[in-house]
Amino acid sequence: MLRRLLQPVWVLLAIIFLIEAWLWDHLEPIVAKVVAAIPLARFKQWLTERVDALSPAMTLLVFAVPIVPLFPLKLVGLWLLAHEYWTSAVFTILFAKLVGVGVTAFVFDVTRTKLLEMHWFERIYDLVLKVRARAAELVDPIKRRIRELIAGGGEGWSSRTLRLVLRFRKSVHQAR
């Protein structure tokens, strides 16, 4: 019984985790292009050389430091939410999230090999990869069902829904 009640919670957590992973995967190449477009390539090379000279524990600090300046921006977003500036709050929080994930992906790319020298970090990294695979496994049937509903192959509920949407769309266009 409890397992059935918790299933939606696990699916929601899996979706959130996969959104984070998707952002990470898609922002890392964008950050790489930004690095290539502006003189950050030299900075990346400089940072790589400095990280190679550090111990793994100090490298962990290098990995964690870029997150700190974004924390006040997230607090500003929460303040905006508290004062009912919804649009500004959403954009501020999303901006902080995207920049945070992008910068973290950039710094992790530079520090990954050193961080993986620490056994506890390697275990956590492997665990995160396993959780990501499990989350994808959990969400894939739902994504497949949504795609089937959207495709609406002419059968069952999806075709009725598609006809209803088309009728609604037609009535909106006629009302103009």
N, C-alpha and C positions, 0 to 999 in steps of 0.2 A: 504494500500500500504506500509506504513512505517513498519507495523507489519510484513509483508512478507519479507521485506528487513532485518529486525533485527533478524529474526528467525535463520539464520546461526550463528550470533554472540552469541545468547543465547545458542545455541547448543554447540558452541565452549567453552563458559564459563562454561557450565554444564560439559563438558568433562574434562576440566582442574580441576574443583572443585572435580569431582569424582576421578580423578587421585590422587589428594591430599588426599582425603578420603581413597582411596585404599592403598596408601603408609602408611598412618597413621595406618590403620587396620592391614596391613601386617608387618610393622616395629615394632609395639608395642610388638608382641610375640617374635620377634627376639631380641629386647632389653631385654625383660624379660629373655630369655635364656642366653644372655650375662651377665646379672646381676646374674643369677644363677651360671654361669661358673666361673666368677671371683668374687672377694670379694666385689661386689657391693651390695649384699643383706644386708650386715651390713650397708653400706652407705645408702641404701634405708630406712632401719629401723631408722637409725640416723636422716635422713632428715625428715621422717614422724613424729618423735617425736618433732623435732624442729618446723616443720610447724604447728603441733597441738598447740604449745605454741604461735604462731603468730596471729595477727589480720588478717582478710580477706584482707585488703589493703596491708599489708606487704607480705602476701602470693602471691599477684599479682606480686610483685617485684621478688619473688623467681621464679615464673613462667616465667617472662620476661627475667631475667638475662642470662640464657643459650643461648639465641639467639644472644646476643651481640658479643661473641667471633667468631661466624661464619660469621659475616658481613665482616670482612677483607678478609676472604677466598673467599667470593663471589666477592669482589672487585678485587682480584687477577684474578679470572675467567674472569671478564670483561676486565681487562687489557690484559690478554692473547688473548681474542677475538679481541680487538682493534689492537693488533700487529700480528694478523692472525695466532696464534698458535691454530688452530681449535680443534685438538684432545685434547690437554692439557686443553684448556678452557672448553670443554664439560665435560671432566672427573672431572675437579676441581669443576665446577658448580654442576654436578650431585652428587659428593661426599659431597659437602656442603649441598645440598638439602636433601640427605638421612640421613646424620648425624643430621641435624637440625630437621627433622621430627622425627627421632628416639629419640633424646634427649628430644624434646618437648613432645612426647608421654609419655616418662618415667616421666618427671617432672609433667605433667598434671595428670598422674595416682596418684602421691603422693599428689598433691594440689587440686584435683577436689572438694572434699567435702567442703573445706574451701572457694574456689572460688565461689561455688554455694550458699554460704551464702549471697553473695552480690546480691541483686535483679536485678540490671542492668546486671550483668554478667550472671545470670540465664536466663534472657530474651534473651541476645545475644546467649547463648548456645542453647536455644530452637529454636531460629531463624536459627542458623547454621544447626541444625538437620532437621528443616523443609526445608531449602534450599537444603540440601543433598537429602532428599526424593524427592523433586521436580525435582532436577537434574537427579536423577535416573529414575524418571518417564518420563522425557523428552528424555533421551538417550536410554532407554530400547527398544523402537521400532526400533531404528537404529541398536542397537546391535543384536536384533532378526533378522533383515533383513540381516545383514552381516553374521550371522551364517547360515542362509538359503542359502545365496549365496555360502558360503564355502562348505556347505554340498552338494550342487548341486544334488538334488534329481532326476536328469534326465529330468527336464523340463525347458523350457524357457532360459533366458539369462544365468543363472548360469551353465547349462550343456554345452552351447556353450563356455563359458569362460573356464570351466574346460577342455574341449577338446582342446582348443587353448593353454592353459598352458601345458597340457600333450604333445602336438605336439612340442611346443617350447622346453620343457625339453628333449624330445627325440632327437631333432635336436642338442641340446647342447651336449648331451652324445655321439652322433654319431660323432660330430666334434672333440672330444678328440681322 
